[in-house]
Amino acid sequence: MLEGKVLKDFNDKENKLKNYKKGQKFKAEDKRYKELEIKGFVEEGKEVTTKKDK
């Protein structure tokens, strides 16, 4: 799972069109995050651990 800041406002089509504004935190599975990073919506993400990863 990766997490980082939103660079451009967008509606997440895979999360009921939830709106993310510039500067907010965004967290998603690696593949989804990389897809949005390539499109310029989020900065380079940092790996985060979840409770079930432990």
C-alpha positions in Angstrom: 0.0 0.0 0.0 1.3 3.5 -0.9 0.4 6.9 0.5 1.2 10.4 -0.6 -0.3 13.9 -1.3 -2.8 14.8 -4.0 -1.3 17.1 -6.7 -4.5 17.8 -8.7 -8.1 17.6 -7.6 -9.9 14.4 -8.9 -12.9 12.1 -8.3 -11.8 8.6 -7.6 -13.9 6.4 -10.0 -13.0 3.3 -8.0 -14.3 4.7 -4.7 -17.8 6.0 -5.5 -16.4 9.1 -7.1 -15.0 10.3 -3.8 -13.5 13.8 -4.3 -9.9 14.4 -3.4 -8.5 18.0 -3.3 -5.0 19.2 -3.8 -2.9 18.7 -0.6 -5.0 15.9 0.8 -3.5 12.5 1.6 -4.3 9.6 -0.7 -3.8 5.9 0.1 -4.3 3.0 -2.3 -2.9 -0.4 -3.3 0.4 -0.1 -5.2 -1.0 -0.7 -8.7 -3.9 1.8 -8.3 -1.5 4.4 -6.7 1.0 4.1 -9.5 -1.7 4.5 -12.1 -2.7 7.8 -10.6 0.9 8.9 -10.1 1.6 8.3 -13.8 -1.4 10.5 -14.7 -0.1 13.3 -12.4 -2.8 13.2 -9.7 -0.6 12.2 -6.8 3.1 12.6 -5.8 5.5 9.7 -5.5 4.1 7.5 -2.7 5.7 6.1 0.4 5.1 2.5 1.5 2.7 2.2 4.4 1.9 -0.8 6.5 -1.6 -1.7 7.5 -2.7 -3.7 10.6 -3.3 -6.8 8.6 0.2 -6.6 7.2 1.7 -7.2 10.6 
